[in-house]
């Protein structure tokens, strides 16, 4: 494809070109936990040693993630554009979605948790998420009595949110690329029993909730 194909009339990079670059150069924005998940931990320390090595490592990442199992699109669909537009806000949106799925109201109501959430959420976003609590996707399930320490809340919420969203969108090419910007595992002794949560939570159309949060927050 020519460079003109990826440019707008003003000469700026088109959204399609930004998407291609995002997919083919994942290492910079990839969460550190993915190096181990993809079996590439030994390559993390040598990334940046040379452009040629960087290219080979990133090609390995893309192949192991399965993003290019089928050709990338010549045009982004409405779904692709919508998901790709969430790229910068994904950590905050998935954090809230994960908290809804963890189903423990203390995570949004108690001061110690609100202080911890300030790393990724504004006060207004926390308050809006709390206002949405009665409508959360897990509202019909019993609230959890388990609690996570405040300093581990964000990563646990992001991991559970990511895992459940990926269950729904595992065949979505652009989601596979976006997923790598979020943590895929928690490696601490007091981590949430993620398998228990995944098996106990039944949420219909979690993607719809992700897009709803994007509009509301």
Secondary structure, 3 states (H helix, E strand, C coil): CCHHHHECCCCCECHHHHHHHHHHCCCCCCCCHHHHHCCCHHHHCCCCCCHHHHHHHHHHHHHHHCCCCCCCCCCCCHHHHHHHCCCCCHHHHHHHHHHHHHCCCHHHHCHHHHHHHCCCCCHHHHHHHHHCHHHCCCCCCCCCCCCCCHHHHHHHHHHHHHHHHHHHHCCCHHHHHHHCCCCCCCCCCCCCCHHHHHHHCCCCCHHHHHHHHHHHC
